């Protein structure tokens, strides 16, 4: 039975597809008005899940939980020319490498001015930067999108390197809408991740010498930091343990026991 809502047909998605979305939230409406665009948010599909930068930071989200009031609330874009497997891997790997990064509110709301003034970008992310920089990392020609670090969802929608994917949005069933509204364990995982990452950032920030050299954003930054400073291994391991991060797998085993022996 139809629910008068819409959802993505995930079987038609490909890795490195771009998802542009808009909704009726005040934040979305504000961004849409400021950029004269139907879309206020961008995410990258990496296969099975998306990677996106929200106010809570960079993390993954299941497309099964994306429900829309109108079919026009989402646009899926794909590179016009076929991407090689190497390019797809480079694009998706870059986005995944930024998981854990903080959101840059200041850069997101002043993106046009910063682009015109050619400001140096920070290591923090916002939605359209994450997507565009992922393609730039793979040396993909973005044609008329000239500054990937300071672009908007609207500029992504107008980028001549991409084209809409037809037929990927369909009516959602009531069961699909019901599932999308259930508690998302991934949000728990995100809170746990940012809990221990925040403690690592505080630890590094308290030390003037370390703070000069290290800007801890993504999970990969912690790996690099510990390779250079193994004396902090025990302390950071305790941060991870106390956050519940290392126990998260138990939630998955409870929700999907058929996958586990």
C-alpha positions in Angstrom: 0.0 0.0 0.0 1.3 3.5 -0.9 2.1 6.0 1.8 2.2 9.1 -0.3 5.9 9.4 0.5 8.9 8.7 -1.7 12.1 6.7 -1.3 15.1 5.8 -3.4 15.2 2.6 -5.4 18.5 1.5 -4.0 19.0 -1.2 -6.7 19.5 1.6 -9.2 22.1 3.4 -7.3 25.8 3.2 -8.1 28.8 3.9 -6.0 29.9 7.6 -6.3 26.4 8.8 -7.1 25.5 12.2 -5.6 22.3 12.7 -3.7 21.0 16.3 -3.5 18.1 16.8 -1.1 15.8 19.5 0.2 13.1 19.5 2.9 10.8 21.8 4.8 13.1 22.3 7.9 14.0 25.9 8.7 17.7 25.2 8.0 16.9 23.7 4.6 14.5 26.4 3.6 17.1 29.0 4.7 19.9 27.4 2.6 17.5 27.0 -0.4 16.5 30.7 -0.2 20.1 31.9 0.1 21.3 29.8 -2.8 18.2 30.1 -5.0 18.1 26.3 -5.2 15.7 23.4 -4.7 18.4 21.6 -2.8 20.1 22.3 0.5 22.1 19.2 1.2 24.5 16.8 -0.6 25.7 13.3 0.2 27.8 10.7 -1.6 26.6 7.1 -2.1 29.5 4.7 -1.5 27.6 1.4 -1.8 25.0 0.3 0.8 25.3 3.6 2.6 26.0 7.3 2.1 28.6 9.5 3.6 27.5 13.0 4.4 28.5 16.1 6.4 25.8 17.4 8.7 25.9 19.7 11.7 26.8 16.6 13.8 29.8 15.9 11.6 30.8 13.5 8.9 29.3 10.1 9.2 27.3 7.4 7.2 23.5 7.1 6.8 21.4 4.3 5.3 19.4 5.3 2.2 16.6 3.2 3.6 16.0 5.9 6.1 15.6 8.7 3.5 11.9 9.4 3.1 10.6 12.4 1.1 7.3 14.2 0.8 7.7 14.9 -2.9 9.7 13.1 -5.6 11.3 16.4 -6.5 12.8 16.7 -2.9 15.7 14.6 -4.1 17.9 14.5 -7.2 20.5 11.8 -7.9 23.4 12.8 -10.1 25.9 10.5 -11.8 29.1 11.3 -13.7 28.3 11.7 -17.4 31.2 9.7 -18.5 31.7 6.2 -17.1 34.0 6.1 -14.1 36.7 3.5 -13.8 36.8 1.2 -10.8 39.9 3.0 -9.7 38.2 6.4 -9.8 35.1 5.1 -8.0 37.3 3.7 -5.2 39.3 6.9 -4.9 36.1 9.0 -4.7 34.5 6.8 -2.1 37.7 6.1 -0.1 38.3 9.9 0.2 34.8 10.5 1.6 35.1 7.6 4.1 38.5 8.9 5.2 36.8 12.1 6.4 34.4 10.2 8.8 34.7 11.8 12.2 35.5 15.3 10.9 33.7 18.3 12.4 31.3 20.5 10.5 32.4 24.0 9.5 29.4 26.3 10.1 31.4 29.5 9.3 32.7 28.2 6.0 29.3 26.8 5.0 27.4 30.1 5.5 30.1 32.3 3.9 31.0 29.9 1.1 30.4 32.4 -1.7 32.6 35.2 -0.2 35.4 32.7 0.7 35.4 31.3 -2.8 35.6 34.8 -4.4 38.4 35.8 -2.0 40.2 32.5 -2.5 40.4 31.7 1.2 42.4 28.7 2.3 40.1 25.9 3.3 40.1 24.3 6.8 40.2 20.5 7.5 36.6 20.7 8.6 33.8 19.8 6.2 30.4 20.8 5.0 28.1 18.7 2.7 28.9 20.0 -0.8 32.6 20.4 0.0 32.9 16.8 1.0 31.2 15.6 -2.2 33.1 17.9 -4.5 36.5 17.3 -2.9 35.9 13.6 -3.2 35.7 13.9 -6.9 38.6 16.3 -7.0 40.7 13.8 -5.1 40.2 11.3 -7.9 41.4 14.0 -10.5 37.9 14.0 -11.9 37.2 17.0 -14.2 34.4 19.0 -12.6 34.3 21.3 -15.7 32.4 24.4 -14.6 32.7 23.7 -10.8 35.8 25.7 -10.2 36.3 25.7 -6.5 35.3 22.3 -4.9 36.3 23.5 -1.4 33.8 26.3 -1.5 30.8 25.2 -3.5 27.1 24.8 -2.8 24.5 22.0 -3.5 23.1 24.3 -6.2 26.5 24.4 -7.9 26.7 20.6 -7.8 23.3 20.5 -9.4 24.5 22.7 -12.2 27.8 21.0 -12.7 28.2 20.0 -16.3 30.1 16.9 -15.4 27.0 15.2 -13.9 23.6 14.2 -15.2 20.4 13.2 -13.4 19.7 9.5 -12.9 16.1 8.8 -14.1 13.6 6.5 -12.4 15.6 6.2 -9.1 12.9 7.8 -7.0 9.7 5.8 -6.4 6.7 5.8 -4.1 7.5 4.3 -0.7 5.4 1.6 0.9 3.9 2.1 4.4 6.3 -0.6 5.7 9.3 1.4 4.3 8.1 4.6 5.9 7.5 2.8 9.2 11.0 1.3 9.1 12.6 4.7 8.3 11.0 6.1 11.4 12.3 3.5 13.8 15.3 4.1 16.0 18.5 4.3 14.0 21.4 2.4 15.7 23.8 4.3 13.5 23.0 7.5 15.4 24.2 5.7 18.6 27.4 4.7 16.8 27.9 8.3 15.6 27.5 9.6 19.2 30.0 7.1 20.5 32.5 7.9 17.8 32.3 11.7 18.4 32.5 11.1 22.2 36.0 9.5 22.1 37.2 11.7 19.2 36.2 14.8 21.1 38.3 13.6 24.1 41.3 13.0 21.7 40.9 16.6 20.3 40.8 18.0 23.9 43.8 15.9 24.9 45.8 17.2 21.9 44.5 20.8 22.3 45.7 21.0 25.9 49.3 20.5 24.8 50.6 23.6 23.0 53.3 21.8 21.1 50.9 19.0 19.9 48.2 21.5 19.0 50.6 23.4 16.7 51.2 20.2 14.7 48.0 18.2 14.9 44.5 19.1 13.9 42.5 15.9 14.8 39.5 15.7 12.6 38.9 12.3 11.0 39.6 8.8 12.4 42.6 8.5 10.2 44.2 11.5 12.0 44.1 9.6 15.2 46.0 6.7 13.5 48.7 9.1 12.3 48.9 10.8 15.7 49.4 7.5 17.5 52.1 6.4 15.1 54.0 9.5 15.9 53.1 9.5 19.7 52.5 5.9 20.8 52.8 7.1 24.4 49.2 8.2 24.2 47.9 4.8 23.0 46.7 3.6 26.4 44.9 6.8 27.2 43.1 7.0 23.8 42.2 3.3 24.0 40.5 4.1 27.3 38.6 6.9 25.6 37.3 4.4 23.0 36.4 1.8 25.6 34.5 4.2 27.9 32.5 5.6 25.0 31.0 2.2 24.1 32.5 2.5 20.6 34.2 -0.9 20.9 30.9 -2.6 22.0 28.7 -1.3 19.2 28.9 -4.5 17.2 26.7 -6.1 19.8 23.8 -3.9 18.7 24.2 -5.2 15.2 24.3 -8.8 16.3 21.1 -8.3 18.3 19.3 -6.6 15.4 20.5 -9.1 12.8 21.2 -12.4 14.6 20.9 -14.3 11.3 24.2 -12.9 10.2 26.1 -14.2 13.1 27.1 -17.6 14.4 
